[in-house]
């Protein structure tokens, strides 16, 4: 077949995969807005939790790491675990990577993908174009996967909105709109804690509501990492080393174990450098659970169960749910119904085989979408080093 491979998504995983496919001489069409999640759905002033060694977009040739971008841009080299990377710098790095290795990126949206009867896939773009691809790589990242727990449903039956009583953390780029307001942030991970700190610095009165005693915690700085344990981009530990550098056998674990590890390993924890900006500036309320969220006179009210078992209510001008993301094929409407029903899944996530291929030959998923099959490292940029060459190699062998 002379048809191209279609890569849907232009974040780190989409760009990295496209670069590896092109290096193998495979015609590729790449669709999406470059680095859109990082550019538009992260708060202004955000700093990456990842250290520089975990923030490289993998390329098939040398000269495209974060430090190479720093040299090309004439800015301070970001190389040690103590060097902090702003989201703006990371977006600029991604744009530089794209211009060098995926220069003909098409900034249009794929509206549908369906399997053809004989071979390949039929794609439709929002420009009106239709074409056939020999294979499709879905690398859409976090887009559309924002998770809002069920207890919030009564307050926002039509979903969270940045101007309504309840929003998701991914819906805010400029937190200065909360200056002078009482803001509640639900969650205990880096997204929740950094959003809270940035909002407080912008003039808001912020309370973080965390489920469980002592859930707000911060990681150890690089100089306090355990000695005599293997180093990884996420800290020094044998378990992290195995999950980071040997994800191969992960997909063979029982489903319950795989989903548990994806949720728990590298779970909610604030970055070491955020602690001083958070403590004393943001209030923390530990609760046993949130029963429901309602709206009274336009303002959100959280009905909670205290650690002592009592019922209580917490009110604010606005609630930001920093409750993470959840992979769900139903949130990918561009995948045709017939295609989705043919996909083998595990708790709503695609079940992937060797080379990140799904149960539909020629349809691949990478990045966060591959986390339940290849482990927690797929939630981070450094996962491109493992995923992209293997996906490209499998695709080249099967559809080259």
C-alpha positions, -999 to +999 in steps of 0.1 A: +000+000+000+012+035-008-011+051+016+004+071+045+003+064+082-019+089+101-007+102+135-035+119+154-021+143+180+009+167+180+020+165+216+053+149+227+041+113+218+026+122+185+057+142+174+081+116+186+062+088+169+060+107+136+098+114+137+106+077+142+083+067+114+098+092+090+133+081+099+123+046+086+111+062+053+074+057+060+051+084+046+033+101+075+005+126+079+004+142+113-027+161+126-033+184+155-023+216+172+013+214+184+017+210+222-019+221+227-024+206+261+008+222+274+000+255+257-036+260+265-046+237+294-018+243+319-018+273+343+003+303+334+035+302+355+035+264+358+067+246+363+071+209+352+074+184+380+096+163+357+134+168+359+153+176+327+163+139+322+126+130+321+116+158+298+132+148+265+110+141+235+127+110+219+140+114+184+156+088+161+188+109+157+209+129+181+206+166+187+169+169+197+170+168+235+159+196+258+195+206+263+199+209+225+170+232+224+185+253+252+217+256+232+199+265+200+177+291+218+207+306+237+191+300+271+205+285+303+211+247+299+186+226+318+205+195+328+205+188+366+177+176+388+177+210+404+171+228+372+134+238+369+116+237+336+088+262+330+058+251+309+066+280+285+101+266+279+088+231+274+062+243+249+089+262+230+110+231+230+081+211+216+076+237+189+113+236+180+112+198+178+082+199+156+096+225+132+128+204+128+114+169+125+077+172+117+077+205+096+046+196+076+023+191+106-014+197+095-033+218+121-067+203+113-089+180+133-096+144+125-134+140+129-137+103+121-117+071+117-132+039+104-119+006+093-122-002+056-136-035+046-105-048+030-074-030+044-065+003+060-086+031+074-108+058+061-103+092+078-123+124+075-109+159+085-128+190+096-115+206+063-138+182+044-110+160+031-112+122+032-083+099+027-071+064+033-043+055+057-025+021+059-023+025+098-034+050+124-016+060+156-037+077+183-016+100+204-042+125+216-027+127+251-049+142+278-074+159+254-110+151+264-100+128+293-106+152+322-121+132+351-148+146+373-159+123+401-196+114+403-202+134+435-198+166+414-225+156+389-254+174+406-236+207+406-226+206+369-250+183+350-237+197+317-201+194+328-175+217+344-169+251+329-143+277+339-169+304+344-194+282+363-194+271+399-172+241+393-143+236+368-116+212+361-080+222+365-073+217+328-097+245+320-076+273+334-046+290+320-050+324+337-057+321+374-056+358+381-094+359+376-097+344+411-079+374+428-100+384+458-121+353+456-125+323+479-113+293+459-114+256+468-092+231+450-100+194+453-071+170+450-037+163+465-015+158+434+009+182+417-018+197+396-039+205+426-011+218+448+005+239+420-028+253+409-035+263+445-001+279+450-004+299+417-039+310+425-028+322+460+001+341+444-025+357+421-044+370+451-070+343+458-078+329+492-073+292+486-082+260+505-071+226+493-095+198+501-078+164+502-094+130+508-075+112+536-053+123+565-020+137+555-026+133+518-009+166+510+028+156+508+059+168+489+087+148+475+123+148+487+147+171+470+174+156+448+201+158+475+179+137+499+172+108+476+180+073+490+216+062+483+225+027+471+193+024+450+192+028+412+185+063+398+155+071+377+140+103+365+114+099+393+136+092+422+159+064+434+140+031+439+142-005+425+104-005+416+107+028+398+137+015+379+119-016+367+087+003+356+108+030+339+133+010+319+116-024+316+079-019+308+080-049+284+064-074+307+039-050+323+011-059+299+013-096+309+004-088+345-032-095+357-056-066+348-062-059+385-025-055+392-019-033+361-047-009+369-037-007+405-001+001+397-011+028+372-032+045+399-007+041+428+028+043+414+040+079+410+007+089+425-003+122+442+028+140+455+039+176+452+072+186+438+100+193+464+104+229+451+067+237+456+066+232+493+079+266+503+054+283+479+025+263+493+029+260+531+016+290+550+000+304+518-027+277+512-050+263+537-055+225+538-086+206+548-083+169+552-116+150+549-127+114+549-147+120+517-168+143+496-204+132+497-218+156+470-213+190+455-243+213+451-249+250+441-266+275+464-273+310+451-247+305+424-219+293+447-207+257+451-211+239+484-191+207+493-209+183+516-181+164+532-175+137+558-149+148+583-121+125+595-141+121+627-172+109+608-193+141+611-211+158+582-199+193+573-203+218+545-176+239+528-185+268+506-165+290+483-169+313+453-155+285+430-143+249+431-115+236+409-115+198+406-079+188+401-090+152+399-069+140+371-076+122+339-091+089+330-086+070+297-120+062+282-125+053+246-160+068+248-143+102+251-128+097+216-158+104+194-136+104+162-132+066+165-161+052+146-187+031+165-179+000+145-142+005+152-147+010+190-168-021+193-140-042+178-114-030+202-104-053+231-105-031+262-098-033+299-118-010+321-125+013+291-088+015+280-074-002+249-057-035+255-024-033+236+000-060+223+036-058+213+045-025+196+015-007+211-009-022+185-045-027+195-067-057+188-076-040+155-046-046+132-031-013+121-046+008+150-020+019+176-023+039+208+005+056+226+012+080+255-012+080+284-036+059+262-011+030+266-007+033+304-028+004+313-008-019+291+027-005+295+027+011+330+029+045+347+059+057+327+035+063+298+021+093+317+054+111+313+074+125+284+103+102+290+081+073+281+086+084+244+121+068+246+106+034+251+073+037+232+082+055+199+110+033+185+090+001+194+058+014+179+076+025+147+094-008+145+063-029+148+044-007+124+072-008+098+073-046+100+036-051+098+026-023+073+059-012+058 
